[in-house]
């Protein structure tokens, strides 16, 4: 899961009450669908800093809730407000994320350097999704060799 560190960094997430942060503001249907259809409480997450001078994996977290309607879509003051989303049929969902620990920063360039990660969704050319699946093999490699 990618986040811009000036909006929500691993440090912000670790400082949150009970280390839990609502992952709001996802406005891409494919990323939404991963949260809605594939993510379950307890699933591991690489907390990735993006759109910053040093992008890369910055920590570990886990899914802390079932998917639920993203409240920011109904908040007229939010940059993520969606005038077309109805409370009876919400367009956007979110999950809560529990930060587990800060890791050494594993930069994008280092991730690209490993053949074991050549098929990793997040490393595909042109990928801009903030949420992408990680295979069990990729998870094991990164946790065992890079963190």
ABEGO torsion letter per residue (X at the ends): XBBBAAABBAAAAAABBGGBBBBBGBABAAAAAAAAAABBBGBBBBBBBBGBABBEBABBBBBABBBBBBAAAABAABAABBAABBAABBABBBBBBBBABBBBBBBAAAAAABAAAAABAAABBGBABABBBBBAAAAAAAAAAAX
